[in-house]
């Protein structure tokens, strides 16, 4: 599977730069293009409102160039990400489960955690948004459900997430991750594509950029999923017994 990640500045009224990025991804042979969180309508206070023409434009571009596209937009009070197939058909929509900070929580309602898994280029792919990927349980549950690649639109100002957490999520679950960040102030760029062994296959700097990488499963991956022992894991608070814990 060949993945393209577009690190972009927002907003992109009229989706002109988005349409051009779809064409560039297709010319590079990509099967799917992942774009940042809410970049087209604008991320930040005040958050941009829904653009009723955004999804139709993305569908036309995807069908014209034969490449799947993941695009994030506000929808019905949620931060969402939509997967459009290479034929222009909408394959599904995901609502962000973990909202970041008071501003997001004031503007949006958190999703209920319903996962989105779709097949792209013969690969089982899942979609989450930004802060979601920082929770180990989220990516683990998707891997257990059969996801082999996780596509992540994001808008973030902390490069440590891309440097530390994203490769860790990939390696500990044996999944590839495509992480597409915004790069205008205050966002930090550093978008990346990571293989299922945690190897960084492509990484952006701080400017607008298109990353492209082929994702393969190397031999000898540690089978963390297969070696789990869920029956012995104990979560929850300790119970007090007498005077000791």
Secondary structure, DSSP 4 states (H G I P E B T S, - for coil): -EEEEEEB-S--GGGHHHHHHHHHHHHTT-SEEEE-TTTTT--SSSPPPP-TTHHHHHHHHHHHHT-EEEEEEEETTEEEEEEE-TTS-EEEEEE-SS--HHHHHHH---------EEEETTEEEEEEEGGGGGSHHHHHHHHHTT-SEEEEE---S-HHIIIIIHHHHHHHHT-EEEEE-B-STT-----EEE-TTS-EEEE--SS-EEEEEE----TT---HHHH--GGG---SPPPPBTTB-
